[in-house]
Amino acid sequence: MNSSYMLLIMSNCHFSFMAKPMIKTIHSLEDDQYNEHLMVHKQYVTEMLINYLFPKNS
């Protein structure tokens, strides 16, 4: 796997947790709203990983 892919994967997985206070403050989110945001981000990262690992040949 290309090292840039690994960096992208790791940054997408860690960013939401490391930036939680900043994200909550900037967007004025409560904990339940932040958790909803996290679930959407989780789906996005999962789809991104699948597409990187198993690219569709067009």
GIVENRA-V645664 format. One line per field, one symbol per residue. psi: psi as a letter, one per 20 degrees, with the letter a starting at -180 (. if undefined). Layout:
psi=???
This chain:
psi=pphhgggggghhhhghghjgggghggjlqrghhghgghhghggghggggghghmqpp.
